[in-house]
């Protein structure tokens, strides 16, 4: 089981890191989600892997699993859920207002789009340099 | 048990909820309530600082559970000092925003209150996981504040800001997990007791966890190479938000001091000062890159942002020494750079408003209303930020120079600090002369193009901040005495452990050693 959990954490982390390094918002968000899954599973293992043991004191229990990681994972899930919702909305707003989902920050180009020389507003056809994957 | 300790966390939480639920559509009332709440928060913080002045840390046990099992908040001189600083900044920012900025978007004041809740909580908390939770509270509010008022540039920078912080949060959790898996506790006092006894085989894991946490705190404190999110974020957000963010970089520095000065402190055996070898080189690089960025900035806001990066470098050079002289001079500088940086950002907002379409870009433009006053304030803020006499930046830098004498490479540190100060002076002079002296005569534009800005209230907020910098200089003697006691206490593991876990634990640990 240790091997399985460890490789799951490892694979999810590497997928997450790969996706975070992409240049568009959607893969970055997916990457963040993978990372938060990886960290949640990882947090479970920090109290050692035990199966079929209660985390709460009960008269029948012969042994216990560490309850603290479970509490921490619960908190971490809530927080990462909220954060993911926020960043999805943020990416969508950005796409609708700027018309591009590239995640790099070119101040000059953003400024030019802001000032009404060229076309702007709304998701239109992407400029050529944004089409690269 | 002193029940006032939890008030700095509860007061903004209830205020924010009250503002959202009952005063949603009444901006005027929101301003008043928000201002009253920040002033009350400042008063409570001052009261707590008076409490903490006797030098004995106090623990507040939530739900009255004994310490390693329950959640504790700890009040000592260090957290009290940071609370007062947050309070002062909160009042000035609420005042500044109340004039106009809170109308440019929704819910400025509730977000500000939530931000204060997160910051105060991070300063008070006594265990690492709650530090994470309060970090998240602080960050969620800061995302809202950062985007306040909208705009394309802000959305773009906002996405990066949120993404980098989410990655940092993930690293934080991994670090917390590693530390817990080795020590079985997350309470800082308990950790400080258990870390010296960690088995040799587990020390690698513990060290990995500790250094991952350091990466997170370094990201918050904008240490090179983890600083790159800061200039884009601070330069594109609204001035009051940037001003309150001033204290967020200090939360990173605070966490570095708390975790690596106390938990992994002098008594931590093989783990003593585990991050110290990385702090000094990173801090020196931060100072250098901040200065270069400052010189290359094309607008006042990014210039200010790079000045903040540079000041974080200066601050961490001294903090990274982890001795009483270094930490006390760093703490003196923390107060100074927070006040001066906030004043600078608020001023940048006033200047951008006063100059119409050219905003704060460093190009000649028509003279603005109240140029003499704003220019004078800019001069003071620049003097403070660069560290020229007579303001507190100068004293802070002198004390930091004095403290670095213990380092073996002190001539290099001196050369870098003094050299970058000179270059920063040039940067600020260049910006100031473009903004105020090469202004075109006002006839070139129609008078109605210029907004009737420079209202009294925002200017008063800036003046308060700069006056406090001045007062910080005038009171340097007592301030340094306070900071020295604070530094000594923040590096004193036994007093902290005794306050949180009780006397018994300190004694048994002493026997084991």
Interface residues (C-beta under 8 A of the other chain):
Chain A: X20 X25 X28 X32 X35 X36 X38 X39 X42 X43 X45 X46 X47 X48 X68 X69 X72 X75 X76 X79 X80 X82 X83 X86 X87 X90 X91 X93 X94 X97 X98 X103 X105 X107 X110 X111 X113 X114
Chain B: X129 X133 X136 X140 X143 X147 X151 X152 X153 X155 X156 X157 X158 X159 X160 X162 X163 X166 X167 X169 X170 X173 X174 X176 X177 X178 X180 X181 X186 X232
